[in-house]
Amino acid sequence: MRAALRDRRFRIVYFAMVVSLLGDASLLLIPAVLAKKLTGSDGAAGLTLFFFTAPLCLSPLLGYVIDRVDRRRFLVATCLLAAMAITPLAAVTGRDTFWLVYPVSAAMGLSYAATSGALGGLLKAILPAEALAGANGALQTARQGLRLVGPLFGMAVYAVWGIGAVVLFDVVTFAVAAAAFASLSAPPPPPAPAAPRGRPRDEFLAGARHLAGDPLLRRTVTAFCMMFAIAGATESLIFAVIEHGLGRPPEFTAVTSTAMGVGAIAGGLGAAAVIARYGELFAVGAGIALYGVAVLLWMVPAGVVVLAAMAAGGAGLTLAGVAEATLTQRRSPGHLVGRVSAAFDAVAGAVQLASLAAGAVLVSLFDHRVLLGVVGVTVCLAGAHALRARSMGSSAARPSAV
């Protein structure tokens, strides 16, 4: 992590992302809370994440564009467009306008998908391979660690000044992030000449083919898909846990999110060391399995246990996320990394999308404790799928020759 932070260009990127993520964290829970408060439905609240995740299906198209443009300028444009896209949320004032939370959630998800793909290629271009895990760890720590202050800050602003003030704050953070990305004096040069372009169809599918052809990346995406196939239901289940298990109002999600942020800081800070010693695949499996155990602990009707489980889940997800990002960057050529990252997001996102939709329905049909048991066990099995490949994970710690 220190090696990455010594690079001036990475410090600019890090500052831009931290500022933007602070605004996003402040707004992140607002659509779901508004939907819950205005409709009283756990499913309506959970559907906000369905719409947030839906744009991941466009990731292959985004990756195709990202690998052909100046990634610095792409990030500037993404920040500015995202600032405009979230403004309709300020118009949500009652049941007749609550539907606006869904297109805004979709816009937020599209911004996330675009930024994630471009950022992966940018980091590979400006940093040596040995610094990638530390850089990803620093960014994931910031992303998840801002749960400590972002949601609570957003809820406080919402309670005192209303939704308009929260939206304005996020717009300002996007503008500052755009200015920071624009301050990079020149786009960083690629580490190697770009490969010759082929037919448009082949170029469009190149990322997916690379993902399927690399055994380490293939096992990683399989483990994540196994997790997302069932874990999307937790976005609706958490509201049931808070209401029925803990007897708290929906605003308590700000507290649970903060607890997850505490764990995420630990996961992000320790990710590079775990990856260096055991390899990316082991880190993916251990992180996913830890999240599965955490979900099982949500069944305990005690606030301290649920908050501790949220912290453990945050650590697990961050560890797995850092390992996946690092593995993708190391084992993908520079001219292809955007499309490989986009293909991963599209496959995992499509699986999660179906899970989110199913979870919004199932939470109203079954006892939330039964669903938590099914989700927790399945996620643990997904982690075990990656952990079985520990010997392969050791080789993943070395950069690919491609």
C-alpha positions as a printed NumPy array, in Angstrom:
array([[  0.   ,   0.   ,   0.   ],
       [  2.853,   2.397,   0.826],
       [  4.505,   1.739,  -2.54 ],
       [  1.337,   2.772,  -4.35 ],
       [  0.847,   5.889,  -2.247],
       [  4.359,   7.072,  -3.084],
       [  3.292,   7.472,  -6.714],
       [  1.993,  11.036,  -7.316],
       [ -0.466,   9.942,  -9.992],
       [ -1.95 ,   7.311,  -7.729],
       [ -2.318,   9.881,  -4.934],
       [ -4.398,  12.043,  -7.291],
       [ -6.527,   9.052,  -8.274],
       [ -6.893,   8.074,  -4.627],
       [ -7.999,  11.579,  -3.627],
       [-10.547,  11.711,  -6.463],
       [-12.004,   8.353,  -5.507],
       [-12.146,   9.139,  -1.782],
       [-14.016,  12.39 ,  -2.4  ],
       [-16.443,  10.74 ,  -4.796],
       [-16.949,   7.748,  -2.521],
       [-17.729,  10.001,   0.436],
       [-20.61 ,  11.5  ,  -1.504],
       [-21.757,   8.091,  -2.7  ],
       [-21.641,   6.639,   0.824],
       [-23.758,   9.533,   2.097],
       [-26.405,   8.843,  -0.555],
       [-26.094,   5.067,  -0.789],
       [-28.831,   4.109,   1.692],
       [-31.183,   7.002,   0.961],
       [-33.089,   5.407,  -1.974],
       [-33.784,   2.215,   0.006],
       [-34.785,   4.121,   3.142],
       [-37.103,   6.388,   1.145],
       [-38.745,   3.374,  -0.514],
       [-39.228,   1.649,   2.843],
       [-40.605,   4.73 ,   4.59 ],
       [-42.958,   5.714,   1.758],
       [-44.295,   2.198,   1.004],
       [-43.643,   0.192,   4.179],
       [-42.384,  -2.67 ,   2.021],
       [-39.112,  -4.556,   2.555],
       [-39.308,  -5.721,  -1.058],
       [-39.658,  -2.164,  -2.391],
       [-36.561,  -1.186,  -0.425],
       [-34.606,  -4.199,  -1.655],
       [-35.541,  -3.424,  -5.271],
       [-33.431,  -0.261,  -5.14 ],
       [-30.343,  -2.484,  -5.208],
       [-31.888,  -4.473,  -8.058],
       [-31.928,  -1.288, -10.12 ],
       [-28.449,  -0.346,  -8.851],
       [-27.129,  -3.696, -10.069],
       [-29.001,  -3.814, -13.401],
       [-26.515,  -1.547, -15.278],
       [-23.776,  -4.134, -14.676],
       [-25.339,  -5.997, -17.596],
       [-24.03 ,  -3.155, -19.774],
       [-20.47 ,  -3.716, -18.551],
       [-19.254,  -5.409, -21.768],
       [-20.269,  -2.337, -23.766],
       [-18.589,  -0.071, -21.222],
       [-15.433,  -2.18 , -21.317],
       [-15.357,  -2.022, -25.126],
       [-15.409,   1.784, -24.888],
       [-13.003,   2.047, -21.946],
       [-10.258,   0.107, -23.74 ],
       [-10.418,   2.571, -26.654],
       [-10.455,   5.966, -24.987],
       [ -8.344,   8.053, -22.64 ],
       [ -9.346,   6.561, -19.289],
       [ -8.578,   9.809, -17.473],
       [-11.055,  11.756, -19.61 ],
       [-13.556,   8.92 , -19.378],
       [-13.511,   9.191, -15.578],
       [-13.975,  12.978, -15.756],
       [-17.009,  12.561, -18.005],
       [-18.438,   9.797, -15.812],
       [-18.241,  11.951, -12.678],
       [-19.949,  14.908, -14.35 ],
       [-22.731,  12.81 , -15.864],
       [-23.305,  11.037, -12.538],
       [-23.688,  14.418, -10.806],
       [-26.5  ,  15.317, -13.192],
       [-28.15 ,  11.888, -13.034],
       [-28.714,  11.851,  -9.255],
       [-30.47 ,  15.231,  -9.068],
       [-34.025,  13.82 ,  -9.639],
       [-33.809,  12.166,  -6.206],
       [-34.345,  15.6  ,  -4.681],
       [-37.883,  15.539,  -6.119],
       [-38.959,  12.487,  -4.059],
       [-41.466,  13.906,  -1.582],
       [-44.234,  11.304,  -1.226],
       [-45.774,   8.058,  -2.501],
       [-46.557,   9.659,  -5.854],
       [-42.879,  10.387,  -6.534],
       [-41.108,   7.538,  -4.702],
       [-40.658,   5.688,  -8.031],
       [-37.849,   8.123,  -8.833],
       [-35.602,   6.2  ,  -6.434],
       [-35.357,   3.41 ,  -9.017],
       [-34.011,   5.322, -12.054],
       [-31.637,   7.206,  -9.748],
       [-30.434,   3.897,  -8.292],
       [-29.86 ,   2.673, -11.856],
       [-27.856,   5.827, -12.655],
       [-25.739,   5.283,  -9.544],
       [-25.097,   1.694, -10.591],
       [-24.112,   2.723, -14.106],
       [-21.664,   5.251, -12.678],
       [-20.17 ,   2.569, -10.437],
       [-19.772,   0.101, -13.323],
       [-18.144,   2.706, -15.569],
       [-15.767,   3.928, -12.874],
       [-14.766,   0.416, -11.815],
       [-13.819,  -0.654, -15.325],
       [-11.853,   2.494, -16.126],
       [-10.091,   2.534, -12.762],
       [ -8.77 ,  -1.012, -13.172],
       [ -7.081,  -0.132, -16.457],
       [ -5.751,   3.135, -15.09 ],
       [ -4.121,   1.442, -12.096],
       [ -2.499,  -1.22 , -14.279],
       [ -1.052,   1.541, -16.476],
       [  0.432,   3.7  , -13.724],
       [  1.634,   1.107, -11.2  ],
       [  4.019,  -1.863, -11.277],
       [  2.442,  -5.29 , -10.784],
       [  3.801,  -5.684,  -7.248],
       [  2.002,  -2.498,  -6.123],
       [ -1.437,  -3.449,  -7.457],
       [ -2.617,  -5.38 ,  -4.395],
       [ -1.673,  -2.499,  -2.102],
       [ -3.401,   0.034,  -4.375],
       [ -6.556,  -2.061,  -4.59 ],
       [ -6.452,  -2.545,  -0.841],
       [ -6.166,   1.207,  -0.258],
       [ -9.097,   1.949,  -2.566],
       [-11.275,  -0.834,  -1.152],
       [-10.472,   0.308,   2.371],
       [-11.579,   3.809,   1.438],
       [-14.675,   2.544,  -0.386],
       [-15.884,   0.361,   2.447],
       [-14.338,   2.296,   5.303],
       [-16.387,   5.363,   4.421],
       [-19.366,   3.387,   5.704],
       [-18.115,   4.606,   9.081],
       [-19.097,   8.192,   8.344],
       [-20.945,   8.345,   5.022],
       [-24.299,   6.718,   5.861],
       [-24.533,   8.348,   9.291],
       [-23.644,  11.722,   7.783],
       [-26.158,  11.237,   4.989],
       [-28.925,  10.255,   7.396],
       [-28.138,  13.218,   9.656],
       [-28.261,  15.657,   6.746],
       [-31.467,  14.037,   5.5  ],
       [-33.09 ,  14.299,   8.949],
       [-32.163,  17.968,   9.413],
       [-32.24 ,  19.498,   5.918],
       [-34.01 ,  16.917,   3.777],
       [-33.167,  14.877,   0.724],
       [-32.162,  17.915,  -1.367],
       [-29.182,  18.662,   0.863],
       [-27.867,  15.093,   0.594],
       [-28.156,  15.182,  -3.193],
       [-26.38 ,  18.55 ,  -3.353],
       [-23.49 ,  17.213,  -1.279],
       [-23.058,  14.235,  -3.615],
       [-23.165,  16.505,  -6.678],
       [-20.354,  18.63 ,  -5.21 ],
       [-18.208,  15.58 ,  -4.471],
       [-18.608,  14.358,  -8.054],
       [-17.522,  17.771,  -9.323],
       [-14.415,  17.773,  -7.111],
       [-13.525,  14.239,  -8.234],
       [-13.885,  15.247, -11.89 ],
       [-11.521,  18.183, -11.328],
       [ -8.971,  15.891,  -9.654],
       [ -9.014,  13.388, -12.521],
       [ -8.689,  16.276, -14.988],
       [ -5.585,  17.511, -13.135],
       [ -3.612,  14.46 , -14.27 ],
       [ -1.35 ,  16.227, -16.753],
       [ -1.412,  13.49 , -19.381],
       [ -2.933,  10.051, -19.767],
       [ -0.477,   7.429, -18.476],
       [  1.15 ,   5.417, -21.255],
       [  0.163,   1.739, -21.596],
       [  2.765,  -0.793, -20.424],
       [  2.884,  -2.383, -23.882],
       [  1.635,  -1.606, -27.387],
       [ -2.03 ,  -2.388, -27.878],
       [ -2.872,  -5.554, -29.746],
       [ -4.124,  -5.205, -33.32 ],
       [ -7.847,  -4.737, -33.6  ],
       [ -9.911,  -7.539, -35.065],
       [-13.522,  -7.834, -36.079],
       [-15.899,  -5.774, -33.857],
       [-17.66 ,  -8.9  , -32.592],
       [-14.381, -10.558, -31.619],
       [-13.149,  -7.368, -29.971],
       [-16.406,  -7.034, -28.026],
       [-16.161, -10.61 , -26.693],
       [-12.388, -10.605, -26.126],
       [-12.721,  -9.893, -22.403],
       [-15.195, -12.725, -21.849],
       [-12.995, -15.138, -23.802],
       [ -9.947, -14.207, -21.737],
       [-11.968, -14.605, -18.537],
       [-13.172, -18.066, -19.583],
       [ -9.768, -19.175, -20.865],
       [ -7.722, -18.311, -17.782],
       [ -8.21 , -21.061, -15.151],
       [ -7.6  , -18.762, -12.181],
       [ -9.978, -16.068, -13.385],
       [-12.552, -18.693, -14.324],
       [-12.523, -20.229, -10.843],
       [-12.768, -16.767,  -9.287],
       [-15.814, -15.748, -11.314],
       [-17.425, -19.119, -10.556],
       [-17.012, -18.583,  -6.803],
       [-18.424, -15.053,  -6.998],
       [-21.368, -16.207,  -9.11 ],
       [-22.162, -18.956,  -6.618],
       [-22.213, -16.309,  -3.894],
       [-24.212, -13.728,  -5.845],
       [-26.757, -16.336,  -6.977],
       [-28.142, -16.391,  -3.446],
       [-26.6  , -13.497,  -1.519],
       [-28.577, -10.819,  -3.357],
       [-31.48 , -11.697,  -1.09 ],
       [-29.605, -10.165,   1.856],
       [-30.395,  -6.661,   0.568],
       [-34.07 ,  -7.267,   1.387],
       [-33.35 ,  -9.551,   4.351],
       [-31.372,  -6.92 ,   6.247],
       [-34.519,  -4.803,   6.577],
       [-36.407,  -7.835,   7.924],
       [-33.559,  -8.552,  10.376],
       [-33.619,  -4.949,  11.595],
       [-37.41 ,  -4.779,  11.924],
       [-38.341,  -8.272,  13.136],
       [-35.118,  -9.521,  14.667],
       [-33.906,  -6.353,  16.371],
       [-37.093,  -4.267,  16.55 ],
       [-35.41 ,  -1.207,  15.049],
       [-36.558,   1.342,  12.413],
       [-35.172,   1.18 ,   8.829],
       [-32.779,   4.072,   9.578],
       [-30.806,   1.559,  11.677],
       [-29.276,   0.408,   8.389],
       [-26.9  ,   3.36 ,   8.804],
       [-25.558,   1.712,  11.98 ],
       [-25.222,  -1.743,  10.409],
       [-23.51 ,  -0.186,   7.406],
       [-21.078,   1.583,   9.727],
       [-20.294,  -1.732,  11.44 ],
       [-19.574,  -3.242,   8.032],
       [-17.224,  -0.34 ,   7.369],
       [-15.227,  -1.128,  10.52 ],
       [-14.651,  -4.656,   9.299],
       [-13.928,  -3.459,   5.776],
       [-11.059,  -1.304,   7.029],
       [ -9.458,  -4.374,   8.599],
       [-10.066,  -6.411,   5.458],
       [ -8.616,  -3.75 ,   3.18 ],
       [ -5.544,  -3.134,   5.315],
       [ -4.743,  -6.827,   5.59 ],
       [ -5.632,  -7.893,   2.045],
       [ -2.214,  -7.258,   0.477],
       [ -0.467,  -9.351,   3.153],
       [ -2.928, -12.245,   2.762],
       [ -2.562, -12.164,  -1.033],
       [  1.227, -12.031,  -0.855],
       [  1.367, -15.095,   1.402],
       [ -1.47 , -17.293,   0.143],
       [ -2.408, -16.019,  -3.327],
       [ -5.497, -14.335,  -4.735],
       [ -7.675, -17.461,  -4.993],
       [ -7.204, -18.321,  -1.346],
       [ -8.079, -14.728,  -0.401],
       [-11.21 , -14.883,  -2.553],
       [-12.349, -18.128,  -0.923],
       [-11.569, -17.058,   2.633],
       [-13.322, -13.718,   2.159],
       [-16.477, -15.25 ,   0.69 ],
       [-16.623, -17.947,   3.38 ],
       [-16.261, -15.334,   6.119],
       [-19.208, -13.423,   4.639],
       [-21.273, -16.634,   4.631],
       [-20.612, -17.208,   8.329],
       [-21.545, -13.583,   9.017],
       [-24.922, -13.995,   7.287],
       [-25.665, -17.044,   9.429],
       [-25.026, -14.941,  12.534],
       [-27.707, -12.46 ,  11.433],
       [-30.217, -15.023,  12.738],
       [-29.214, -14.237,  16.318],
       [-31.738, -11.655,  17.656],
       [-29.126,  -9.571,  19.461],
       [-27.873,  -6.213,  18.245],
       [-24.266,  -6.759,  19.332],
       [-24.075, -10.093,  17.474],
       [-25.597,  -8.679,  14.281],
       [-23.226,  -5.688,  14.339],
       [-20.221,  -7.971,  14.922],
       [-21.388, -10.151,  12.046],
       [-21.726,  -7.092,   9.815],
       [-18.127,  -6.176,  10.644],
       [-16.945,  -9.7  ,   9.801],
       [-18.929,  -9.627,   6.576],
       [-17.371,  -6.323,   5.6  ],
       [-13.889,  -7.733,   6.162],
       [-14.674, -10.817,   4.093],
       [-16.195,  -8.977,   1.148],
       [-13.351,  -6.467,   1.032],
       [-10.696,  -9.187,   1.14 ],
       [-12.417, -11.071,  -1.693],
       [-12.926,  -7.888,  -3.714],
       [ -9.289,  -6.792,  -3.457],
       [ -8.1  , -10.278,  -4.44 ],
       [-10.425, -10.396,  -7.467],
       [ -9.4  ,  -6.941,  -8.706],
       [ -5.701,  -7.72 ,  -8.299],
       [ -5.983, -11.073, -10.052],
       [ -7.878,  -9.5  , -12.965],
       [ -5.277,  -6.754, -13.39 ],
       [ -2.285,  -9.085, -13.123],
       [ -3.562, -11.743, -15.507],
       [ -4.974,  -9.433, -18.206],
       [ -2.946,  -7.532, -20.831],
       [ -3.129,  -3.743, -20.572],
       [ -5.159,  -3.271, -23.762],
       [ -7.736,  -5.824, -22.541],
       [ -8.074,  -5.205, -18.812],
       [-11.14 ,  -2.968, -19.172],
       [-13.039,  -5.623, -21.107],
       [-11.986,  -8.434, -18.768],
       [-13.104,  -6.428, -15.745],
       [-16.343,  -5.539, -17.531],
       [-16.993,  -9.168, -18.453],
       [-16.523, -10.185, -14.821],
       [-18.936,  -7.462, -13.676],
       [-21.498,  -8.445, -16.313],
       [-21.522, -12.15 , -15.466],
       [-21.529, -11.658, -11.697],
       [-23.963,  -8.737, -11.983],
       [-26.476, -10.699, -14.044],
       [-26.477, -13.484, -11.454],
       [-26.841, -10.988,  -8.615],
       [-29.65 ,  -9.215, -10.475],
       [-31.754, -12.361, -10.566],
       [-30.982, -13.011,  -6.897],
       [-32.031,  -9.488,  -5.909],
       [-35.354,  -9.816,  -7.709],
       [-35.999, -13.222,  -6.131],
       [-35.024, -11.956,  -2.685],
       [-37.464,  -9.045,  -2.86 ],
       [-40.266, -11.592,  -3.417],
       [-39.095, -14.375,  -1.096],
       [-38.695, -12.095,   1.921],
       [-42.457, -11.543,   1.912],
       [-43.234, -15.281,   1.597],
       [-40.861, -16.998,   4.024],
       [-39.53 , -16.424,   7.516],
       [-36.362, -14.363,   7.214],
       [-34.457, -16.784,   9.467],
       [-35.055, -19.668,   7.064],
       [-33.809, -17.571,   4.162],
       [-30.752, -16.478,   6.14 ],
       [-29.845, -20.103,   6.798],
       [-30.079, -21.022,   3.117],
       [-28.081, -17.958,   2.049],
       [-25.357, -18.42 ,   4.658],
       [-24.734, -22.101,   3.883],
       [-24.68 , -21.492,   0.112],
       [-22.208, -18.615,   0.426],
       [-19.928, -20.765,   2.589],
       [-19.976, -23.414,  -0.152],
       [-18.998, -20.748,  -2.694],
       [-16.016, -19.853,  -0.539],
       [-15.064, -23.511,  -0.256],
       [-15.081, -23.775,  -4.063],
       [-12.227, -21.261,  -4.254],
       [-10.444, -22.539,  -1.147],
       [-10.149, -26.005,  -2.706],
       [ -7.793, -24.435,  -5.234],
       [ -5.24 , -23.228,  -2.687],
       [ -2.348, -24.665,  -4.688],
       [ -3.514, -22.74 ,  -7.748],
       [ -3.9  , -19.645,  -5.6  ],
       [ -0.223, -19.725,  -4.736],
       [  0.695, -19.39 ,  -8.391],
       [ -1.802, -16.546,  -8.756],
       [  0.42 , -14.354,  -6.615],
       [  2.818, -14.121,  -9.539],
       [  2.082, -11.795, -12.464],
       [  0.875, -13.407, -15.655],
       [  3.113, -13.471, -18.672],
       [  0.382, -12.13 , -20.952]])
